[in-house]
Amino acid sequence: EHCPAFVSLIPQIAKAGADLVACVSVNDIFVMDAWGKDQKADKVGLRMLADGNGELAEATGLVLDASAFGLGKRCKRFAAVIDDMTVKYLGVDDSGVALSSAATVLEELKKMQ
């Protein structure tokens, strides 16, 4: 439900001022490419970015250790609005998608207009 909502709302998110919308995951580029094609991300301009070694997750303090489930270190689910290299909004979800949803990002962008 997370990625498809961004695919659906990209036109509105762009209209609200976003120049780039990207999905980042601790996965390799091949998985991200296949996932993006499956989600039709390329059709709407959603960029699928691979954080294969989890370096972005580590640098941002958003590592989720899922080793107990056999998944290793992942990234917490999050959404960020970044303007001129400054984080204007960061929503991190421990469960669900309330803070990182496409609808929440859209509302945050509208507040900034």
Beta strands, then each sheet from edge to edge (+ up, - down):
strand 1: 22-25
strand 2: 47-50
strand 3: 63-65
strand 4: 73-75
strand 5: 77-83
strand 6: 86-93
sheet 1: 1+ 2+
sheet 2: 3+ 4-
sheet 3: 5+ 6-
end
